Amino acid sequence: MAAARQGRRTEARRLLQAVLERDDSNELAWMWMASVVDTPRERRVCLETVLELNPGSQRARQELDRLNRTEAAMAAPSVSAPTVIEPLRTTLDNPPPMRPPRPAPERAADVLLAGAPSRKRPRSPLFTVLAVLLGLVVLAGVYVVGNLPAAPTTPTPTLIPTRTLSFISYQQTLDAQNLKLTVRPVGTLITIVPILNVLPTWTPAATATPPATFTPTATPVPIAQYTLMFAGEGRGRANIGIYLINGDGKNERLLIPGDARAFDAAWSPDGKQIAFVTDVNGKEQIAIAAADGTGAHPITTFKGTRTRSPAWSPDGKQLVVVSNESGVQDLYMLAPDGSALRKLTDSKANNKDASWSPDGKQLVYASDPTGQNVYQVYSLALDSGQSTQLTQSQNSSYNPAWSPDGNRIAFISTRNGRANVYVMGADGSDQQSLTYGDSSGESRDPAWSLDSRLIVFSSNRDGVFNLYATAPDSTDITQITHQKSASVRPRIRP
């Protein structure tokens, strides 16, 4: 992508080809490939493949429409221009390009990954002369062909479809390079069966209908049906506070009364309570309140200065939080009333951003094992205490959030220089960016809707952190808030 942005098209194409050789379903690679290929045909292949992978990609559809308009304008004949026909070429010579259903031996990737761009091979002068002579012989033999005795009835060969060509007596000018005749009508219409039709032609072998496959979400689902909770700065307050807002960006209201700091809020699984971070005697502690913000009270007494990221277990009986109680940030588990506190991680590394698996048996979190502030995402089996590294990217990966259906994990990564939202399989496979076009800002805090159809996050792509939403299988992004002060850490109400 960097090579493409800097105009190094040959290098960009080579690198993108290497990506597509490993994964020809990479929508992002196809979209970038469309910007560095040489011909309109190749660009069309790339854009059509993007739409095949994601029918809701508005960017690909707009670029394809623009390409169609350009080609239509170039192909539109002038009113006074002579008619151009190709009597010596039929679909028997050049069958129309076919795009078999995925997966099939011939895929769109084969067009671009075969090496140099496909181009028409110039015909030799000898072939041109022979072709013209053949056309004249056909015209001269019309009478003979029309009076031949009827041939015995035989089955129609499957490889020789019947074709009819129409010719007009004409004055002709030959374009030898493209084997085209420019004709001007000077006589009557003659209809014949060309002798080229007796040549064997290629018919593609029948292929089995592939099984039904998963169709990516066309566009982000309507977000107006959701209610979001987030932390907001400004808005006439001295400190950051917790707010609610409708999914369409309307009806923003303060949830926790008072002017004390309140942030990092999380809904309980039943939606009846929230856990959040607040200040108690100069130290950050975890507090619990009813869903309407009433009855807020602290449940921890950590001696460290930093406590963050409360996360409810799927059954609502436990919380995992982050605290620097021991000098480095570790994960702790406790009951919602503050009892049964125990430490889950005990290392020299800083750990943060815990999220539960839907079955309650694992956590995903971010850890900095090198001590150089380069985080990677890990999973932690709660029964054995064994950690498994899921990301190994350059730079940091953090803010993991397990989807409620258990299939995927959303996270933030700076592997390409800026913080973007990514998704991966629950085992760390198939890592893909959702906000690759966000080259001018940073993204944070991804969170899922309960139906796993929507991811909300915060981004400062427009200069100030606001809330956005996208579907996990789409590159379309919808902005929710349009504030002049920061809105961060969104959470969707269960």
Secondary structure, DSSP 8 states (H G I E B T S, - for coil): -HHHHTT-HHHHHHHHHHHHHH-TT-HHHHHHHTTT-SSHHHHHHHHHHHHHH-TT-HHHHHHHHHHHHHHHHHH---TTS-EEE-TT--TTTS-------SSSSS-HHHHHHTSS--------HHHHHHHHHHHHHHHHTHHHHHTS---------TTS----EEEEEEEEEEETTTTEEEEEEEEEEEEE--GGGGS------------------SS---GGG-EEEEEE--TT-SS-EEEEEETTS---EE-S-SSS-EEEEEE-TTSSEEEEEEEETTEEEEEEEETTS-S-EE----SSS-EEEEEE-TTSS-EEEEE-TTSS-EEEEE-TTS-S-EES--SSSEEEEEEE-TTSSEEEEEEETTSSS--EEEEEETTT--EEE----SS-EEEEEE-TTSSEEEEEE-TTSS-EEEEEETTS-S-EES-TT-TTS-EEEEEE-TTSS-EEEEE-TTSS-EEEEE-TT---EEE----SS-EEEEEE--
